[in-house]
Amino acid sequence: MRFSDDLEAALSDFARDHGIDRDEAIQRIVRSALINGGYLASGEEGIPPEKLNASNDD
């Protein structure tokens, strides 16, 4: 998959800064975005602060 030139440059910088290849960089970025968006469990236990409310406050 190819991205726009600006995204390809940013992806290349990210991969270089983390010492990983392009595919691993894409996986890490997508995983982080999905976790931050609430679409994927992070593997950490507990309820994220933004999801706390009176009904789940023990």
PyMOL Python script that loads the backbone (N, CA, C, O; Angstrom):
from pymol import cmd

cmd.read_pdbstr("""\
ATOM      1  N   MET A   1       0.845  -1.163   0.000  1.00  0.00           N
ATOM      2  CA  MET A   1       0.000   0.000   0.000  1.00  0.00           C
ATOM      3  C   MET A   1       0.897   1.233   0.000  1.00  0.00           C
ATOM      4  O   MET A   1       1.864   1.317   0.756  1.00  0.00           O
ATOM      5  N   ARG A   2       0.562   2.168  -0.846  1.00  0.00           N
ATOM      6  CA  ARG A   2       1.296   3.430  -0.911  1.00  0.00           C
ATOM      7  C   ARG A   2       0.410   4.539  -0.369  1.00  0.00           C
ATOM      8  O   ARG A   2      -0.809   4.532  -0.538  1.00  0.00           O
ATOM      9  N   PHE A   3       1.059   5.488   0.287  1.00  0.00           N
ATOM     10  CA  PHE A   3       0.371   6.641   0.849  1.00  0.00           C
ATOM     11  C   PHE A   3       0.847   7.894   0.125  1.00  0.00           C
ATOM     12  O   PHE A   3       1.756   7.839  -0.704  1.00  0.00           O
ATOM     13  N   SER A   4       0.226   9.017   0.445  1.00  0.00           N
ATOM     14  CA  SER A   4       0.668  10.286  -0.127  1.00  0.00           C
ATOM     15  C   SER A   4       2.115  10.550   0.293  1.00  0.00           C
ATOM     16  O   SER A   4       2.601   9.988   1.274  1.00  0.00           O
ATOM     17  N   ASP A   5       2.784  11.401  -0.453  1.00  0.00           N
ATOM     18  CA  ASP A   5       4.204  11.662  -0.199  1.00  0.00           C
ATOM     19  C   ASP A   5       4.473  12.132   1.224  1.00  0.00           C
ATOM     20  O   ASP A   5       5.468  11.731   1.829  1.00  0.00           O
ATOM     21  N   ASP A   6       3.594  12.983   1.769  1.00  0.00           N
ATOM     22  CA  ASP A   6       3.822  13.485   3.130  1.00  0.00           C
ATOM     23  C   ASP A   6       3.705  12.373   4.166  1.00  0.00           C
ATOM     24  O   ASP A   6       4.475  12.336   5.125  1.00  0.00           O
ATOM     25  N   LEU A   7       2.740  11.462   3.979  1.00  0.00           N
ATOM     26  CA  LEU A   7       2.597  10.338   4.899  1.00  0.00           C
ATOM     27  C   LEU A   7       3.751   9.355   4.748  1.00  0.00           C
ATOM     28  O   LEU A   7       4.232   8.810   5.741  1.00  0.00           O
ATOM     29  N   GLU A   8       4.198   9.122   3.524  1.00  0.00           N
ATOM     30  CA  GLU A   8       5.340   8.226   3.307  1.00  0.00           C
ATOM     31  C   GLU A   8       6.590   8.772   3.986  1.00  0.00           C
ATOM     32  O   GLU A   8       7.360   8.013   4.573  1.00  0.00           O
ATOM     33  N   ALA A   9       6.793  10.080   3.909  1.00  0.00           N
ATOM     34  CA  ALA A   9       7.961  10.690   4.552  1.00  0.00           C
ATOM     35  C   ALA A   9       7.871  10.552   6.063  1.00  0.00           C
ATOM     36  O   ALA A   9       8.853  10.209   6.721  1.00  0.00           O
ATOM     37  N   ALA A  10       6.688  10.820   6.615  1.00  0.00           N
ATOM     38  CA  ALA A  10       6.497  10.698   8.063  1.00  0.00           C
ATOM     39  C   ALA A  10       6.666   9.247   8.503  1.00  0.00           C
ATOM     40  O   ALA A  10       7.269   8.979   9.542  1.00  0.00           O
ATOM     41  N   LEU A  11       6.143   8.323   7.728  1.00  0.00           N
ATOM     42  CA  LEU A  11       6.267   6.899   8.029  1.00  0.00           C
ATOM     43  C   LEU A  11       7.732   6.465   8.009  1.00  0.00           C
ATOM     44  O   LEU A  11       8.178   5.714   8.877  1.00  0.00           O
ATOM     45  N   SER A  12       8.459   6.933   7.033  1.00  0.00           N
ATOM     46  CA  SER A  12       9.884   6.626   6.936  1.00  0.00           C
ATOM     47  C   SER A  12      10.647   7.178   8.139  1.00  0.00           C
ATOM     48  O   SER A  12      11.508   6.500   8.698  1.00  0.00           O
ATOM     49  N   ASP A  13      10.328   8.408   8.532  1.00  0.00           N
ATOM     50  CA  ASP A  13      10.968   9.014   9.707  1.00  0.00           C
ATOM     51  C   ASP A  13      10.652   8.221  10.966  1.00  0.00           C
ATOM     52  O   ASP A  13      11.539   7.966  11.781  1.00  0.00           O
ATOM     53  N   PHE A  14       9.400   7.831  11.129  1.00  0.00           N
ATOM     54  CA  PHE A  14       8.975   7.060  12.299  1.00  0.00           C
ATOM     55  C   PHE A  14       9.734   5.739  12.365  1.00  0.00           C
ATOM     56  O   PHE A  14      10.262   5.368  13.413  1.00  0.00           O
ATOM     57  N   ALA A  15       9.782   5.036  11.241  1.00  0.00           N
ATOM     58  CA  ALA A  15      10.466   3.739  11.194  1.00  0.00           C
ATOM     59  C   ALA A  15      11.948   3.901  11.522  1.00  0.00           C
ATOM     60  O   ALA A  15      12.504   3.123  12.297  1.00  0.00           O
ATOM     61  N   ARG A  16      12.576   4.897  10.938  1.00  0.00           N
ATOM     62  CA  ARG A  16      14.000   5.131  11.194  1.00  0.00           C
ATOM     63  C   ARG A  16      14.242   5.463  12.668  1.00  0.00           C
ATOM     64  O   ARG A  16      15.157   4.918  13.286  1.00  0.00           O
ATOM     65  N   ASP A  17      13.426   6.355  13.229  1.00  0.00           N
ATOM     66  CA  ASP A  17      13.595   6.768  14.626  1.00  0.00           C
ATOM     67  C   ASP A  17      13.407   5.620  15.602  1.00  0.00           C
ATOM     68  O   ASP A  17      13.981   5.634  16.691  1.00  0.00           O
ATOM     69  N   HIS A  18      12.604   4.616  15.225  1.00  0.00           N
ATOM     70  CA  HIS A  18      12.331   3.477  16.103  1.00  0.00           C
ATOM     71  C   HIS A  18      13.134   2.231  15.728  1.00  0.00           C
ATOM     72  O   HIS A  18      13.006   1.191  16.374  1.00  0.00           O
ATOM     73  N   GLY A  19      13.954   2.336  14.694  1.00  0.00           N
ATOM     74  CA  GLY A  19      14.790   1.209  14.288  1.00  0.00           C
ATOM     75  C   GLY A  19      14.005   0.009  13.802  1.00  0.00           C
ATOM     76  O   GLY A  19      14.376  -1.135  14.065  1.00  0.00           O
ATOM     77  N   ILE A  20      12.912   0.272  13.089  1.00  0.00           N
ATOM     78  CA  ILE A  20      12.040  -0.798  12.604  1.00  0.00           C
ATOM     79  C   ILE A  20      11.822  -0.623  11.105  1.00  0.00           C
ATOM     80  O   ILE A  20      12.150   0.418  10.534  1.00  0.00           O
ATOM     81  N   ASP A  21      11.262  -1.657  10.476  1.00  0.00           N
ATOM     82  CA  ASP A  21      10.970  -1.533   9.052  1.00  0.00           C
ATOM     83  C   ASP A  21       9.589  -0.904   8.846  1.00  0.00           C
ATOM     84  O   ASP A  21       8.838  -0.686   9.796  1.00  0.00           O
ATOM     85  N   ARG A  22       9.284  -0.626   7.603  1.00  0.00           N
ATOM     86  CA  ARG A  22       8.048   0.076   7.245  1.00  0.00           C
ATOM     87  C   ARG A  22       6.803  -0.684   7.712  1.00  0.00           C
ATOM     88  O   ARG A  22       5.881  -0.084   8.264  1.00  0.00           O
ATOM     89  N   ASP A  23       6.775  -2.004   7.489  1.00  0.00           N
ATOM     90  CA  ASP A  23       5.602  -2.792   7.883  1.00  0.00           C
ATOM     91  C   ASP A  23       5.365  -2.741   9.387  1.00  0.00           C
ATOM     92  O   ASP A  23       4.226  -2.597   9.831  1.00  0.00           O
ATOM     93  N   GLU A  24       6.428  -2.856  10.170  1.00  0.00           N
ATOM     94  CA  GLU A  24       6.290  -2.787  11.625  1.00  0.00           C
ATOM     95  C   GLU A  24       5.833  -1.398  12.045  1.00  0.00           C
ATOM     96  O   GLU A  24       5.033  -1.261  12.971  1.00  0.00           O
ATOM     97  N   ALA A  25       6.332  -0.373  11.375  1.00  0.00           N
ATOM     98  CA  ALA A  25       5.911   0.998  11.687  1.00  0.00           C
ATOM     99  C   ALA A  25       4.412   1.161  11.458  1.00  0.00           C
ATOM    100  O   ALA A  25       3.712   1.741  12.287  1.00  0.00           O
ATOM    101  N   ILE A  26       3.926   0.650  10.336  1.00  0.00           N
ATOM    102  CA  ILE A  26       2.493   0.739  10.037  1.00  0.00           C
ATOM    103  C   ILE A  26       1.689   0.005  11.103  1.00  0.00           C
ATOM    104  O   ILE A  26       0.680   0.526  11.579  1.00  0.00           O
ATOM    105  N   GLN A  27       2.118  -1.199  11.486  1.00  0.00           N
ATOM    106  CA  GLN A  27       1.403  -1.960  12.511  1.00  0.00           C
ATOM    107  C   GLN A  27       1.346  -1.196  13.830  1.00  0.00           C
ATOM    108  O   GLN A  27       0.294  -1.132  14.466  1.00  0.00           O
ATOM    109  N   ARG A  28       2.468  -0.621  14.241  1.00  0.00           N
ATOM    110  CA  ARG A  28       2.496   0.110  15.509  1.00  0.00           C
ATOM    111  C   ARG A  28       1.597   1.334  15.479  1.00  0.00           C
ATOM    112  O   ARG A  28       0.881   1.609  16.442  1.00  0.00           O
ATOM    113  N   ILE A  29       1.633   2.070  14.372  1.00  0.00           N
ATOM    114  CA  ILE A  29       0.818   3.278  14.252  1.00  0.00           C
ATOM    115  C   ILE A  29      -0.665   2.929  14.247  1.00  0.00           C
ATOM    116  O   ILE A  29      -1.458   3.574  14.933  1.00  0.00           O
ATOM    117  N   VAL A  30      -1.040   1.919  13.481  1.00  0.00           N
ATOM    118  CA  VAL A  30      -2.451   1.513  13.415  1.00  0.00           C
ATOM    119  C   VAL A  30      -2.912   0.986  14.772  1.00  0.00           C
ATOM    120  O   VAL A  30      -4.003   1.329  15.227  1.00  0.00           O
ATOM    121  N   ARG A  31      -2.091   0.151  15.426  1.00  0.00           N
ATOM    122  CA  ARG A  31      -2.451  -0.383  16.741  1.00  0.00           C
ATOM    123  C   ARG A  31      -2.669   0.757  17.738  1.00  0.00           C
ATOM    124  O   ARG A  31      -3.654   0.755  18.477  1.00  0.00           O
ATOM    125  N   SER A  32      -1.767   1.715  17.758  1.00  0.00           N
ATOM    126  CA  SER A  32      -1.875   2.843  18.680  1.00  0.00           C
ATOM    127  C   SER A  32      -3.148   3.645  18.418  1.00  0.00           C
ATOM    128  O   SER A  32      -3.854   4.021  19.354  1.00  0.00           O
ATOM    129  N   ALA A  33      -3.437   3.904  17.155  1.00  0.00           N
ATOM    130  CA  ALA A  33      -4.641   4.659  16.805  1.00  0.00           C
ATOM    131  C   ALA A  33      -5.899   3.904  17.217  1.00  0.00           C
ATOM    132  O   ALA A  33      -6.841   4.513  17.724  1.00  0.00           O
ATOM    133  N   LEU A  34      -5.933   2.595  17.009  1.00  0.00           N
ATOM    134  CA  LEU A  34      -7.110   1.799  17.368  1.00  0.00           C
ATOM    135  C   LEU A  34      -7.289   1.711  18.880  1.00  0.00           C
ATOM    136  O   LEU A  34      -8.418   1.754  19.370  1.00  0.00           O
ATOM    137  N   ILE A  35      -6.204   1.590  19.617  1.00  0.00           N
ATOM    138  CA  ILE A  35      -6.293   1.577  21.080  1.00  0.00           C
ATOM    139  C   ILE A  35      -6.773   2.931  21.576  1.00  0.00           C
ATOM    140  O   ILE A  35      -7.679   3.007  22.406  1.00  0.00           O
ATOM    141  N   ASN A  36      -6.167   4.004  21.067  1.00  0.00           N
ATOM    142  CA  ASN A  36      -6.547   5.351  21.500  1.00  0.00           C
ATOM    143  C   ASN A  36      -7.990   5.679  21.151  1.00  0.00           C
ATOM    144  O   ASN A  36      -8.643   6.440  21.865  1.00  0.00           O
ATOM    145  N   GLY A  37      -8.493   5.115  20.062  1.00  0.00           N
ATOM    146  CA  GLY A  37      -9.876   5.343  19.656  1.00  0.00           C
ATOM    147  C   GLY A  37     -10.874   4.442  20.357  1.00  0.00           C
ATOM    148  O   GLY A  37     -12.082   4.600  20.181  1.00  0.00           O
ATOM    149  N   GLY A  38     -10.385   3.496  21.150  1.00  0.00           N
ATOM    150  CA  GLY A  38     -11.268   2.596  21.866  1.00  0.00           C
ATOM    151  C   GLY A  38     -11.742   1.406  21.048  1.00  0.00           C
ATOM    152  O   GLY A  38     -12.686   0.720  21.442  1.00  0.00           O
ATOM    153  N   TYR A  39     -11.103   1.157  19.920  1.00  0.00           N
ATOM    154  CA  TYR A  39     -11.515   0.055  19.053  1.00  0.00           C
ATOM    155  C   TYR A  39     -10.775  -1.243  19.326  1.00  0.00           C
ATOM    156  O   TYR A  39     -11.173  -2.304  18.845  1.00  0.00           O
ATOM    157  N   LEU A  40      -9.689  -1.157  20.105  1.00  0.00           N
ATOM    158  CA  LEU A  40      -8.861  -2.319  20.383  1.00  0.00           C
ATOM    159  C   LEU A  40      -8.424  -2.254  21.832  1.00  0.00           C
ATOM    160  O   LEU A  40      -7.994  -1.207  22.318  1.00  0.00           O
ATOM    161  N   ALA A  41      -8.538  -3.383  22.520  1.00  0.00           N
ATOM    162  CA  ALA A  41      -8.096  -3.432  23.916  1.00  0.00           C
ATOM    163  C   ALA A  41      -6.583  -3.299  23.968  1.00  0.00           C
ATOM    164  O   ALA A  41      -5.868  -3.852  23.133  1.00  0.00           O
ATOM    165  N   SER A  42      -6.112  -2.566  24.949  1.00  0.00           N
ATOM    166  CA  SER A  42      -4.672  -2.331  25.063  1.00  0.00           C
ATOM    167  C   SER A  42      -3.946  -3.478  25.742  1.00  0.00           C
ATOM    168  O   SER A  42      -2.719  -3.560  25.686  1.00  0.00           O
ATOM    169  N   GLY A  43      -4.693  -4.360  26.380  1.00  0.00           N
ATOM    170  CA  GLY A  43      -4.070  -5.434  27.132  1.00  0.00           C
ATOM    171  C   GLY A  43      -3.864  -5.062  28.588  1.00  0.00           C
ATOM    172  O   GLY A  43      -3.540  -5.911  29.418  1.00  0.00           O
ATOM    173  N   GLU A  44      -4.055  -3.777  28.893  1.00  0.00           N
ATOM    174  CA  GLU A  44      -3.956  -3.335  30.278  1.00  0.00           C
ATOM    175  C   GLU A  44      -5.311  -3.518  30.942  1.00  0.00           C
ATOM    176  O   GLU A  44      -6.354  -3.370  30.305  1.00  0.00           O
ATOM    177  N   GLU A  45      -5.282  -3.841  32.227  1.00  0.00           N
ATOM    178  CA  GLU A  45      -6.533  -4.032  32.944  1.00  0.00           C
ATOM    179  C   GLU A  45      -7.095  -2.695  33.388  1.00  0.00           C
ATOM    180  O   GLU A  45      -6.386  -1.690  33.454  1.00  0.00           O
ATOM    181  N   GLY A  46      -8.375  -2.707  33.689  1.00  0.00           N
ATOM    182  CA  GLY A  46      -9.006  -1.511  34.218  1.00  0.00           C
ATOM    183  C   GLY A  46      -9.807  -0.768  33.166  1.00  0.00           C
ATOM    184  O   GLY A  46      -9.813  -1.118  31.985  1.00  0.00           O
ATOM    185  N   ILE A  47     -10.478   0.265  33.635  1.00  0.00           N
ATOM    186  CA  ILE A  47     -11.307   1.095  32.779  1.00  0.00           C
ATOM    187  C   ILE A  47     -10.537   2.383  32.499  1.00  0.00           C
ATOM    188  O   ILE A  47     -10.043   3.022  33.427  1.00  0.00           O
ATOM    189  N   PRO A  48     -10.432   2.769  31.228  1.00  0.00           N
ATOM    190  CA  PRO A  48      -9.734   4.015  30.931  1.00  0.00           C
ATOM    191  C   PRO A  48     -10.438   5.195  31.600  1.00  0.00           C
ATOM    192  O   PRO A  48     -11.664   5.187  31.716  1.00  0.00           O
ATOM    193  N   PRO A  49      -9.703   6.193  32.035  1.00  0.00           N
ATOM    194  CA  PRO A  49     -10.302   7.328  32.743  1.00  0.00           C
ATOM    195  C   PRO A  49     -11.461   7.973  32.003  1.00  0.00           C
ATOM    196  O   PRO A  49     -12.436   8.387  32.630  1.00  0.00           O
ATOM    197  N   GLU A  50     -11.373   8.066  30.685  1.00  0.00           N
ATOM    198  CA  GLU A  50     -12.443   8.721  29.925  1.00  0.00           C
ATOM    199  C   GLU A  50     -13.735   7.909  29.904  1.00  0.00           C
ATOM    200  O   GLU A  50     -14.783   8.433  29.528  1.00  0.00           O
ATOM    201  N   LYS A  51     -13.677   6.631  30.305  1.00  0.00           N
ATOM    202  CA  LYS A  51     -14.879   5.789  30.330  1.00  0.00           C
ATOM    203  C   LYS A  51     -15.444   5.631  31.745  1.00  0.00           C
ATOM    204  O   LYS A  51     -16.472   4.980  31.930  1.00  0.00           O
ATOM    205  N   LEU A  52     -14.787   6.215  32.731  1.00  0.00           N
ATOM    206  CA  LEU A  52     -15.288   6.132  34.106  1.00  0.00           C
ATOM    207  C   LEU A  52     -16.517   7.012  34.275  1.00  0.00           C
ATOM    208  O   LEU A  52     -16.601   8.110  33.724  1.00  0.00           O
ATOM    209  N   ASN A  53     -17.477   6.496  35.060  1.00  0.00           N
ATOM    210  CA  ASN A  53     -18.654   7.282  35.415  1.00  0.00           C
ATOM    211  C   ASN A  53     -19.198   6.748  36.732  1.00  0.00           C
ATOM    212  O   ASN A  53     -18.635   5.812  37.300  1.00  0.00           O
ATOM    213  N   ALA A  54     -20.269   7.321  37.214  1.00  0.00           N
ATOM    214  CA  ALA A  54     -20.809   6.935  38.519  1.00  0.00           C
ATOM    215  C   ALA A  54     -21.226   5.464  38.560  1.00  0.00           C
ATOM    216  O   ALA A  54     -21.152   4.837  39.617  1.00  0.00           O
ATOM    217  N   SER A  55     -21.661   4.905  37.437  1.00  0.00           N
ATOM    218  CA  SER A  55     -22.133   3.518  37.444  1.00  0.00           C
ATOM    219  C   SER A  55     -20.995   2.501  37.525  1.00  0.00           C
ATOM    220  O   SER A  55     -21.233   1.360  37.921  1.00  0.00           O
ATOM    221  N   ASN A  56     -19.780   2.873  37.167  1.00  0.00           N
ATOM    222  CA  ASN A  56     -18.680   1.916  37.235  1.00  0.00           C
ATOM    223  C   ASN A  56     -17.579   2.359  38.197  1.00  0.00           C
ATOM    224  O   ASN A  56     -16.460   1.851  38.143  1.00  0.00           O
ATOM    225  N   ASP A  57     -17.895   3.291  39.060  1.00  0.00           N
ATOM    226  CA  ASP A  57     -16.936   3.797  40.048  1.00  0.00           C
ATOM    227  C   ASP A  57     -17.062   2.988  41.327  1.00  0.00           C
ATOM    228  O   ASP A  57     -17.967   3.224  42.127  1.00  0.00           O
ATOM    229  N   ASP A  58     -16.154   2.030  41.523  1.00  0.00           N
ATOM    230  CA  ASP A  58     -16.212   1.177  42.715  1.00  0.00           C
ATOM    231  C   ASP A  58     -15.308   1.693  43.794  1.00  0.00           C
ATOM    232  O   ASP A  58     -15.229   1.099  44.869  1.00  0.00           O
TER     233      ASP A  58
END
""", "prot")
cmd.dss("prot")
cmd.show_as("cartoon", "prot")
cmd.util.cbc("prot")
cmd.orient("prot")
